[in-house]
């Protein structure tokens, strides 16, 4: 499902669901979007976005230069994790990736936002990675502007935020660890409720930012693997091995596995 990759020009002329993904890289937000569509059995065509490039054709089509972007038929492009989830729920309502119980549903959405949303796990980890190049500067060096300038502005990079980011990442890992332990104590296999949810899929995707999948199932660039896999002692100490076991279970049973980049 979703194995064909096309360029923007071809994608614009195609019907159905097209999903813009970063070529050759397991972008965690893109992996989360793929996971949602894969788990619901919704076919899509992959559209290539090139990391660190202007992606002018993509911007002309969707108004965005980043990935993921989901475009369904002639509807407006969708870029956030929640927009993509609601689209998938509408296209194929069952199986739902949200608990039916209202209180569990609220908790599921809240925890998913802590992983995927502004100021959350992925956002904070990205600030940590930008900090490796930026340090105490607030503007990127001229030589780095084409590579990270847009991300610095998009993520609101500031040295103080980057220094606070490991504690934020560690705190979210603590919440997820306690959530998983509570579920296991109740005899449940998933992170919330009694069935697969968007929270499971997004945790599996976001885990790449601190513990990438092995090369044989996710052949990402080794430089990126090294950066992702070295989050520092505060984050490493907060990472419950049970969360990685859960990541593996979700990928092997509910997501594209091995990962196609």
N, C-alpha and C positions, 0 to 999 in steps of 0.2 A: 504494500500500500504506500502510495506517495513516493515511489522510487524514481520517477522521471523528474529530471531537472531541466528547466528551460530558462532562456534569458527573458528580460523584461519585455522586449518588443513582442516576442511570441506570446508571452503570458497575457498581455493586454487584449489580445484577440481571442482568448480562450474563454469558454463558459465555465461554470462551476466554481469550485473552491481552489484558490491559488494561495500558497503560503510562502512568503519571502523568508529565506533562511540564509545565514552567513555561510558562504561556501568554505568547506574544509575545516570548520570550527564547530564544536558542540556548544554554541551559545546557550547559556542556561535558560533564558527566556524563550528562545526558539525551541529548545528541547521540551520545555513545558508545554508549549503550544502543540508541537508534534504529539506529545503524549496524550493530550486531551482528545485530539482527533483520532489517534490510533486506538485509544481505549474505547471510543464510541463507534469505531468502525466507519468513520467518515473518510472517504477517499479525497485526496488533494493532490495538486501538482506543485512541486517545489519550484521556487523561483530564486535564482542566485543573487545574493547581495555580497559585495566584495568588501571585506574588512579594511578599513583605513583608506578607502577610495571615495571619491565624491559621490558616486552612485547617482549621477544627474538624471539618468533615464528613470530610475526608480522614484526619485523625487518628483519628476514631472508627472508620473502616473499616480502616485499615492500621496504626495506631499511629505514623504518621510524618506530619510536616507539610511535609517537603521533597520535591523531585523529584530523580531519578527513583525511582519505585516500580513494580515489575513484579508483577502479580498474575495467576497462571495458574490457571484454573478455581477450585477452592475451596482451593488450597494457600496456605501462608503467604506473605505479601508478601516480596519480595526487593528490597534497596536498594543493595547494594554492587556494584561493577563485576564482581567475581568471581562473586557469586551469580547475577547476571543472565547472565553468560557461561555458567555451568554449566547454567542453565535452558535457554538457547537450544541448547546442545550436546545436551541430552537430548531436547528437542522435535524437533529436526531434526539428527541427527548429521552429515549430509553436506550441504554441504562443511564440514569442521571448521575452526574458526578458531584451532586450535592445531597446531603442527608435530607430526608423528608421531615424529620422532627425540627421544628422551628429553632429551638435552642441550640441543637447540634449544628444546624445550618449556619446560624450566626457565628458560632465558634469556628466552624470550618472556614468561612469567608474571612474572618478576622485573622486566623493563623496563616491562611494563604497570602493575605496582604502583608503580613509580617515577613514572609519569605520573598514575595515578588514586588511589593509596592515601594513607593518612594520612602526613603529612610529605613527600609527594611534590610533583610539579610543580604540579598544580592546587591542592593544599592550600596550598603556599607562596605561589603567586600570589594566592590569596584573602586570605592574611594581608597581603600587600602592599596590596591594595585596601582592606582594613579599616583599614590604617594611615593611609590618606588622611583618614579621619574620626576615628580614635582618637588618632593621634599618640603621645605618651608616656603617655596615660591607660591605665588598666587596666579602667575601667568606662565605658560609653558615656554621653555627655551625655543628660540626661533627654529632651530633644527627639528624640534619635536612637534611644532605646531600642526603640520599636515597629518600627523599620526594621532595625537591625543588632544589637540586643541578643542575640537568639537565636544569630546567627552568631558573635558575639564569644565566647559561652560554648561553642558547639559546636566551634569551631576552636581553642579554647584561646588566644585572642589575648593576647599580651604584647608590649610594645614591642621587647624584645630579639629575639624570634622574628621580628617583622616586619622588623627591620633586617637580620637574617641571611638572610631569604628570597630576596632577589635572587641571592645567591651560590649558593643551593641550586637555584634555577630555572636559572641559567646552567650549573651543573655538569651537570644532567640534559640540557640542550640539547647540551652537549658530547658526552655519551655517545651520544645519538641521532645526532648528526652523524657521529661516527666509525663507528657501526654502519651507517649508510646508505652512507657512503663505502666501507666494506668490502664491502657487498653489491654495490654498483655495480662495484667492481673485479672481482668474481667473475661479473659479467654477470647479476646477479639484479635484478628490478624491485621487490621488496618489502623490508620492513625486516628480515625474518628468514626463513630458508628459501627455498623456491622458489614460495611461494604466499601469497595474502592471509592475514593473521592478525589477531587482535584487537589486536595492537600497532599495525598500520597504521591501523586504525579509531580507536583511542583517541588516537593522535598527531594525526590529522586533526581530531578533535573538540576536543582540548585546545589546539590551536594558536590557537583563537579568543581565548584569554585574553591573547595577546600580538600577534596579527595577524589580526583578524577578516576573514572573507570579504567581498568587495565587496557593496555595498548591493543591486545588481541580482540577486544570487543568495542573499542573506541579509539581508533588510530589518529588522535589529535596531534598537532605539532608539538614536538618534544619541548620546545622553549616554553610554550604555553602550559604544558603539563607541569613543568617545573615551577612556574609562577603560581599556578592554581594550587598545587600540592604542598606549598610551603606557606601556610597562613600565619605562622608565628606561634609562640608557646601559649598565649592566652586562649586562642581559638582551638589549637590542637588539644589542650587540656580539657576543653569543654565538649569535645566531640565524643559522644557516647558510641562505642562500637556497635551497639544495638541499632543505632540509626543507620549505619552503613550496611548492616545486615538487611535492614528493611529496604534501603535503597536498592540493594541487589535483588531482593524478592520482587519489588515492583517492576524493575526493568525486565527481569526475566519472565514475568508473567503477564505484564500489562502494557509494556512499551516496546518500541522498536529495539530489537536486540538480536545480533550486534547492531550498534549504531551506524547508520549510513550518513556520511558527511559530504 
